[in-house]
Amino acid sequence: MTALLPLFLLIVGFGALILGANWLVNGATSIGVKAKLSPLIIGLTIVAFGTSLPEMIVNVFSCIKGSPGLAIGNIIGSNTMNILLILGVSSMIYPIDVSRVSIRRDIPAGFVATLAITLMANDYFIGDSASINWVEGFVLLLMGAGYLWLTFKKNSGLSENSETIENSETSEEPQEMPWGKTIFQLILGIVGLYIGGELVSNNAQKLALSWGMSESTVGLTVVATATSLPELITSIVAALKKNSAIAIGNVLGSNILNIFMVLGVSSLIIPLPFDSKMNQQLLILFAANTIMLTTVFTGKGRKISRFEGVILTLGYVAFMLFSLYN
């Protein structure tokens, strides 16, 4: 019974995070439209980062409050869920076509990002303890900036292929709102993220203690599942609208930003401790990336079929059972 109140407040906090992220993205998108940014640039920056805001806020609040154990587990769990569950469910709704750009740039960037935190967390980079320190965090941020630069460079030139144009025609146009509503949504978003961050960071720690679980395990399972809800909702809606570019772009972009940006910022606040047992989950994340890449090249065309979506989804169920058992 003592865990019921923290669990309830944790759920309320997740709700506040999701609503806050949505409001903030709506307000920021409206400003982007007013500034005459292209829908592509708005999607690559504001929307992609918006779906990663819950992970960012939870990690930052946890680090500030001296509970950084959630941070790495949260990102590993979120990225694994993004690939196995979110792509799996989305492709079961509608098969996902994968562009050449994603195969050449985004999927390899996901492998590089995962390899980077594996080396950093296991002391193969800088430092002499099992953690990601501020220097390594700065390197992650630089790598993230490099990825964004390559993305803008590729998509701002005249070499845009027909896939990008086709997908942009089927996606929803960013909406412009009056200034009053824009500012109001920005304020609501900031307040929602603040309240949600406070509730999640405080009560996740209490639940970890009451359940006899480590902070990293709670981050890997409970927190990671909840902070990935924006990606899940966005990808399912995109799949229902048969817009596979948004579905897979949302997953790949969020995974890369989660590692480069979210962990980068978090480690600037306080070194992020790494439990060596989490190497098993990192191997699973590598395997998830490999399976995703394999599904693209099996079957007809560069796509993830409904059957392959079932395999990915079952893989996530196995991942959760394994993590909780450990």
C-alpha positions as semicolon CSV with decimal commas, in nm:
position;residue;x (nm);y (nm);z (nm)
1;M;0,000;0,000;0,000
2;T;0,287;0,239;0,072
3;A;0,386;0,224;-0,295
4;L;0,040;0,317;-0,427
5;L;0,076;0,694;-0,377
6;P;0,421;0,716;-0,544
7;L;0,289;0,499;-0,830
8;F;-0,014;0,725;-0,874
9;L;0,202;1,038;-0,867
10;L;0,442;0,874;-1,115
11;I;0,152;0,818;-1,357
12;V;0,034;1,177;-1,309
13;G;0,390;1,293;-1,376
14;F;0,406;1,095;-1,701
15;G;0,077;1,252;-1,810
16;A;0,211;1,599;-1,735
17;L;0,531;1,523;-1,931
18;I;0,342;1,406;-2,240
19;L;0,097;1,698;-2,234
20;G;0,377;1,945;-2,164
21;A;0,588;1,814;-2,451
22;N;0,290;1,832;-2,687
23;W;0,204;2,191;-2,588
24;L;0,563;2,303;-2,614
25;V;0,604;2,145;-2,958
26;N;0,280;2,307;-3,079
27;G;0,394;2,649;-2,962
28;A;0,746;2,610;-3,098
29;T;0,613;2,477;-3,430
30;S;0,387;2,782;-3,461
31;I;0,688;3,009;-3,409
32;G;0,878;2,808;-3,673
33;V;0,596;2,863;-3,923
34;K;0,586;3,235;-3,839
35;A;0,962;3,246;-3,900
36;K;0,897;3,083;-4,242
37;L;1,100;2,769;-4,166
38;S;1,025;2,483;-4,403
39;P;0,808;2,192;-4,278
40;L;1,112;1,965;-4,321
41;I;1,334;2,175;-4,093
42;I;1,053;2,204;-3,837
43;G;1,011;1,825;-3,838
44;L;1,383;1,753;-3,811
45;T;1,436;1,992;-3,521
46;I;1,127;2,088;-3,321
47;V;0,911;1,775;-3,359
48;A;1,198;1,524;-3,333
49;F;1,338;1,689;-3,023
50;G;0,988;1,729;-2,880
51;T;0,931;1,354;-2,865
52;S;1,262;1,324;-2,674
53;L;1,170;1,594;-2,421
54;P;1,026;1,352;-2,160
55;E;1,356;1,159;-2,152
56;M;1,549;1,486;-2,132
57;I;1,341;1,632;-1,847
58;V;1,338;1,312;-1,640
59;N;1,715;1,271;-1,677
60;V;1,794;1,635;-1,596
61;F;1,571;1,641;-1,287
62;S;1,707;1,308;-1,165
63;C;2,066;1,430;-1,207
64;I;1,996;1,759;-1,028
65;K;1,837;1,570;-0,738
66;G;2,138;1,339;-0,709
67;S;1,975;1,029;-0,860
68;P;2,161;0,988;-1,190
69;G;2,119;0,610;-1,188
70;L;1,797;0,646;-1,388
71;A;1,965;0,827;-1,677
72;I;2,145;0,558;-1,878
73;G;1,879;0,294;-1,808
74;N;1,609;0,533;-1,925
75;I;1,782;0,591;-2,260
76;I;1,872;0,224;-2,323
77;G;1,517;0,118;-2,240
78;S;1,360;0,396;-2,449
79;N;1,576;0,324;-2,755
80;T;1,509;-0,049;-2,735
81;M;1,135;0,016;-2,705
82;N;1,149;0,256;-2,999
83;I;1,300;-0,006;-3,229
84;L;1,130;-0,325;-3,116
85;L;0,788;-0,217;-2,992
86;I;0,714;0,112;-3,171
87;L;0,848;0,007;-3,512
88;G;0,694;-0,336;-3,459
89;V;0,344;-0,206;-3,381
90;S;0,364;0,061;-3,653
91;S;0,464;-0,188;-3,923
92;M;0,187;-0,425;-3,816
93;I;-0,058;-0,143;-3,883
94;Y;0,102;-0,052;-4,217
95;P;0,429;-0,183;-4,368
96;I;0,707;0,074;-4,329
97;D;0,911;0,180;-4,632
98;V;1,268;0,281;-4,548
99;S;1,437;0,549;-4,760
100;R;1,791;0,522;-4,894
101;V;1,887;0,825;-4,684
102;S;1,785;0,646;-4,362
103;I;1,980;0,335;-4,462
104;R;2,294;0,532;-4,546
105;R;2,284;0,793;-4,268
106;D;2,031;0,743;-3,988
107;I;2,061;0,369;-3,918
108;P;2,445;0,382;-3,916
109;A;2,425;0,689;-3,688
110;G;2,217;0,481;-3,446
111;F;2,487;0,212;-3,440
112;V;2,760;0,474;-3,385
113;A;2,564;0,638;-3,101
114;T;2,511;0,304;-2,925
115;L;2,878;0,211;-2,970
116;A;2,983;0,550;-2,829
117;I;2,797;0,513;-2,499
118;T;2,909;0,149;-2,470
119;L;3,275;0,251;-2,492
120;M;3,229;0,553;-2,265
121;A;3,034;0,368;-1,996
122;N;3,290;0,085;-1,988
123;D;3,595;0,315;-1,952
124;Y;3,731;0,273;-2,304
125;F;3,723;0,645;-2,372
126;I;3,799;0,905;-2,101
127;G;3,792;0,851;-1,726
128;D;3,870;0,572;-1,484
129;S;3,529;0,479;-1,346
130;A;3,217;0,310;-1,481
131;S;3,036;0,630;-1,573
132;I;2,988;0,888;-1,846
133;N;3,158;1,211;-1,732
134;W;3,121;1,571;-1,849
135;V;3,403;1,545;-2,105
136;E;3,239;1,244;-2,266
137;G;2,906;1,425;-2,249
138;F;3,056;1,717;-2,439
139;V;3,184;1,474;-2,703
140;L;2,833;1,327;-2,734
141;L;2,691;1,676;-2,788
142;L;2,950;1,745;-3,058
143;M;2,860;1,419;-3,231
144;G;2,493;1,516;-3,213
145;A;2,569;1,856;-3,364
146;G;2,762;1,681;-3,643
147;Y;2,468;1,451;-3,715
148;L;2,226;1,744;-3,733
149;W;2,464;1,930;-3,965
150;L;2,480;1,632;-4,200
151;T;2,100;1,605;-4,189
152;F;2,047;1,970;-4,279
153;K;2,316;1,956;-4,547
154;K;2,158;1,653;-4,711
155;N;1,804;1,786;-4,706
156;S;1,867;2,152;-4,787
157;G;2,041;2,090;-5,121
158;L;1,897;2,040;-5,466
159;S;1,962;1,666;-5,448
160;E;1,637;1,591;-5,267
161;N;1,504;1,263;-5,402
162;S;1,145;1,187;-5,492
163;E;1,093;0,985;-5,173
164;T;1,134;1,292;-4,955
165;I;0,901;1,500;-5,172
166;E;0,643;1,224;-5,185
167;N;0,644;1,174;-4,808
168;S;0,625;1,546;-4,737
169;E;0,305;1,565;-4,946
170;T;0,132;1,301;-4,736
171;S;0,232;1,444;-4,398
172;E;0,038;1,709;-4,212
173;E;0,148;2,068;-4,254
174;P;0,274;2,243;-3,938
175;Q;0,005;2,471;-3,801
176;E;0,044;2,842;-3,731
177;M;-0,148;2,980;-3,431
178;P;-0,219;3,338;-3,317
179;W;0,057;3,487;-3,100
180;G;-0,156;3,473;-2,786
181;K;-0,230;3,103;-2,826
182;T;0,132;3,034;-2,924
183;I;0,272;3,194;-2,607
184;F;0,002;3,031;-2,392
185;Q;0,095;2,684;-2,526
186;L;0,465;2,752;-2,469
187;I;0,397;2,849;-2,106
188;L;0,169;2,548;-2,052
189;G;0,437;2,323;-2,201
190;I;0,712;2,455;-1,975
191;V;0,490;2,424;-1,664
192;G;0,378;2,072;-1,762
193;L;0,734;1,956;-1,819
194;Y;0,850;2,105;-1,489
195;I;0,571;1,945;-1,284
196;G;0,607;1,614;-1,468
197;G;0,983;1,611;-1,420
198;E;0,948;1,674;-1,047
199;L;0,687;1,401;-1,000
200;V;0,864;1,137;-1,206
201;S;1,213;1,192;-1,067
202;N;1,092;1,194;-0,704
203;N;0,853;0,899;-0,720
204;A;1,062;0,674;-0,945
205;Q;1,332;0,680;-0,678
206;K;1,077;0,596;-0,405
207;L;0,940;0,305;-0,606
208;A;1,289;0,170;-0,671
209;L;1,352;0,158;-0,296
210;S;1,011;0,012;-0,207
211;W;1,032;-0,258;-0,476
212;G;1,393;-0,344;-0,399
213;M;1,500;-0,250;-0,753
214;S;1,797;-0,043;-0,859
215;E;1,744;0,303;-1,009
216;S;1,889;0,180;-1,338
217;T;1,634;-0,104;-1,356
218;V;1,342;0,131;-1,288
219;G;1,479;0,364;-1,555
220;L;1,519;0,074;-1,798
221;T;1,162;-0,053;-1,757
222;V;0,902;0,175;-1,595
223;V;1,045;0,519;-1,677
224;A;1,167;0,423;-2,026
225;T;0,827;0,284;-2,122
226;A;0,643;0,596;-2,014
227;T;0,886;0,850;-2,162
228;S;0,860;0,670;-2,498
229;L;0,483;0,724;-2,518
230;P;0,515;1,037;-2,739
231;E;0,717;0,837;-2,994
232;L;0,464;0,551;-2,974
233;I;0,164;0,779;-3,028
234;T;0,334;0,974;-3,310
235;S;0,440;0,659;-3,497
236;I;0,103;0,485;-3,460
237;V;-0,080;0,792;-3,593
238;A;0,168;0,812;-3,882
239;A;0,116;0,443;-3,961
240;L;-0,262;0,483;-3,958
241;K;-0,218;0,765;-4,211
242;K;0,014;0,538;-4,414
243;N;0,302;0,783;-4,370
244;S;0,592;0,545;-4,315
245;A;0,854;0,821;-4,343
246;I;0,729;0,988;-4,025
247;A;0,697;0,654;-3,843
248;I;1,055;0,540;-3,896
249;G;1,202;0,892;-3,902
250;N;1,052;0,959;-3,559
251;V;1,208;0,643;-3,415
252;L;1,553;0,682;-3,569
253;G;1,576;1,055;-3,496
254;S;1,459;1,015;-3,135
255;N;1,707;0,732;-3,069
256;I;1,999;0,938;-3,199
257;L;1,895;1,251;-3,006
258;N;1,837;1,045;-2,690
259;I;2,201;0,936;-2,685
260;F;2,382;1,237;-2,827
261;M;2,174;1,517;-2,676
262;V;1,987;1,380;-2,372
263;L;2,277;1,179;-2,227
264;G;2,519;1,454;-2,333
265;V;2,331;1,721;-2,138
266;S;2,268;1,488;-1,841
267;S;2,638;1,405;-1,800
268;L;2,729;1,774;-1,794
269;I;2,530;1,802;-1,470
270;I;2,676;1,502;-1,290
271;P;2,871;1,188;-1,396
272;L;2,625;0,915;-1,494
273;P;2,702;0,586;-1,312
274;F;2,687;0,266;-1,515
275;D;2,601;-0,076;-1,375
276;S;2,809;-0,338;-1,560
277;K;2,501;-0,564;-1,570
278;M;2,353;-0,312;-1,813
279;N;2,600;-0,434;-2,076
280;Q;2,352;-0,714;-2,140
281;Q;2,086;-0,457;-2,228
282;L;2,334;-0,269;-2,447
283;L;2,400;-0,592;-2,638
284;I;2,024;-0,631;-2,681
285;L;2,007;-0,273;-2,814
286;F;2,282;-0,358;-3,066
287;A;2,086;-0,670;-3,159
288;A;1,766;-0,465;-3,200
289;N;1,946;-0,228;-3,440
290;T;2,082;-0,527;-3,632
291;I;1,741;-0,695;-3,655
292;M;1,585;-0,368;-3,775
293;L;1,849;-0,338;-4,049
294;T;1,802;-0,705;-4,144
295;T;1,425;-0,666;-4,182
296;V;1,481;-0,378;-4,425
297;F;1,673;-0,602;-4,668
298;T;1,464;-0,918;-4,637
299;G;1,146;-0,967;-4,836
300;K;1,031;-0,739;-5,117
301;G;1,167;-0,385;-5,133
302;R;1,324;-0,179;-4,853
303;K;1,047;-0,217;-4,602
304;I;0,949;-0,366;-4,266
305;S;0,653;-0,598;-4,327
306;R;0,367;-0,683;-4,092
307;F;0,519;-1,025;-4,016
308;E;0,854;-0,864;-3,934
309;G;0,664;-0,619;-3,713
310;V;0,529;-0,914;-3,513
311;I;0,885;-1,045;-3,468
312;L;1,005;-0,703;-3,346
313;T;0,715;-0,675;-3,100
314;L;0,775;-1,022;-2,956
315;G;1,141;-0,925;-2,922
316;Y;1,042;-0,633;-2,699
317;V;0,829;-0,858;-2,478
318;A;1,131;-1,088;-2,437
319;F;1,354;-0,787;-2,359
320;M;1,122;-0,666;-2,080
321;L;1,092;-1,012;-1,924
322;F;1,470;-1,055;-1,936
323;S;1,533;-0,712;-1,780
324;L;1,284;-0,766;-1,497
325;Y;1,413;-1,117;-1,430
326;N;1,770;-0,991;-1,403
